[in-house]
Amino acid sequence: MKIAIGSDHAGWQAKEKIKAYLKPLKHSVSDMGTHSEESVDYPDYAYKVARAVAQKKAAFGILVCGSGIGMCIAANKVKGIRAANCYDTLTASLARLHNNANVLCLGARLIPANKIKAIIKMWITTPFEGGRHERRVRKIK
């Protein structure tokens, strides 16, 4: 599966760990930046990842900033994106099951690295449930 990934300076270290986690799982990872801890504006990277997903250049996107909140707000401005700020495996599961979320947002300053891996695994492996949720997702569009 192709996954676009991006972060701001606060999420850069976590993003690097996420890339290392995904590659052995045979996922194709497209790193859209940033590439250091130098201060940057998170909306720039949220937009790059969200556009890649919206244009079907990636199946999913993962965004990391300090809290996940700013990235989520920015990504959701792109048509066709359903970004979810998840902080545990339950919210990751529900974001996929009920909302068919296509961009996962994470807070590097709030979630320990080992928990981030579990959240990503749950989010990637959980299918959209459809049914009554399909009607609701269509209304979001």
C-alpha positions in Angstrom: 0.0 0.0 0.0 1.3 3.5 -0.8 1.2 5.9 2.2 2.1 9.6 2.0 3.6 10.8 5.2 4.4 14.3 6.5 5.2 16.2 9.6 6.2 19.6 11.0 9.3 20.1 13.1 7.6 18.8 16.3 6.6 15.6 14.5 9.8 15.0 12.5 11.4 12.5 14.8 8.2 10.5 15.2 7.8 10.6 11.4 11.2 9.1 10.9 10.3 6.3 13.3 7.0 5.7 11.5 8.8 5.4 8.2 11.2 2.8 9.7 8.2 0.9 11.1 6.2 0.9 7.8 9.0 -0.1 5.3 9.5 -3.7 6.6 5.7 -4.2 6.4 6.1 -3.7 2.6 4.3 -0.4 2.4 5.6 2.2 -0.1 6.2 5.4 1.9 6.3 8.8 0.2 7.9 11.3 2.6 6.6 14.8 1.9 8.7 16.5 4.6 9.7 18.2 6.7 13.2 16.8 6.9 14.6 18.3 10.1 13.6 19.9 13.4 13.9 23.4 11.9 10.7 25.3 12.5 8.2 25.1 9.7 4.5 25.8 9.1 2.4 22.6 9.5 -0.3 23.5 7.0 2.2 23.3 4.2 2.9 19.6 4.9 -0.7 18.8 5.7 -1.6 20.1 2.3 1.0 18.1 0.5 -0.1 14.8 2.1 -3.8 15.5 1.8 -3.4 16.4 -1.9 -1.5 13.2 -2.6 -4.3 11.2 -1.0 -7.1 13.2 -2.7 -5.4 12.8 -6.1 -5.1 9.0 -5.4 -1.3 9.2 -5.5 -1.4 7.5 -2.1 -4.0 5.2 -0.5 -3.6 6.8 2.9 -1.8 9.7 4.6 -0.2 10.0 8.0 0.5 13.4 9.4 2.4 14.2 12.6 2.7 17.4 14.6 2.9 18.2 18.3 -0.7 17.5 19.0 -2.1 16.3 15.7 -4.8 18.9 15.9 -3.4 21.5 13.5 -2.5 18.9 10.9 -6.0 17.5 11.1 -7.7 20.9 10.7 -5.5 21.7 7.7 -5.8 18.3 6.0 -9.6 18.4 6.3 -9.7 21.6 4.1 -8.7 19.5 1.1 -11.7 18.1 -0.8 -12.1 14.3 -0.5 -10.1 14.1 2.8 -11.4 12.7 6.0 -8.6 13.2 8.4 -8.9 11.9 12.0 -6.7 12.9 15.0 -6.4 9.6 16.8 -4.7 9.1 20.2 -5.3 5.3 20.8 -6.2 2.1 19.0 -10.0 2.6 19.7 -10.1 6.0 18.0 -8.0 4.7 15.1 -10.4 1.7 14.7 -13.5 3.9 14.8 -12.0 6.5 12.4 -11.7 3.7 9.8 -14.8 1.7 10.6 -17.3 4.5 10.8 -15.7 7.5 9.0 -13.6 5.8 6.3 -10.8 8.2 7.4 -8.1 8.4 4.7 -5.6 10.5 6.7 -4.4 9.7 10.2 -3.1 12.6 12.3 -1.0 12.0 15.4 0.4 14.1 18.2 4.1 13.3 18.7 4.3 15.3 22.0 1.3 13.4 23.4 1.6 9.8 22.3 4.6 7.5 23.1 6.4 5.9 20.1 5.3 2.4 20.9 1.7 3.5 21.1 2.0 5.3 17.8 2.9 2.0 16.1 -0.1 0.3 17.6 -2.4 3.1 16.4 -1.0 2.9 12.9 -1.3 -0.8 12.7 -4.9 -0.6 13.8 -5.7 2.2 11.4 -4.2 0.5 8.4 -5.7 -2.9 9.0 -9.2 -1.8 9.9 -11.6 -1.8 6.9 -14.5 0.7 6.4 -17.7 -0.9 7.7 -19.9 0.7 5.2 -23.7 0.1 5.7 -25.3 3.0 7.6 -21.9 4.7 7.8 -21.7 4.9 4.0 -24.7 7.2 4.0 -23.1 9.4 6.6 -19.8 9.6 4.8 -21.6 10.6 1.6 -23.2 13.5 3.5 -19.8 14.7 4.6 -18.9 15.0 0.9 
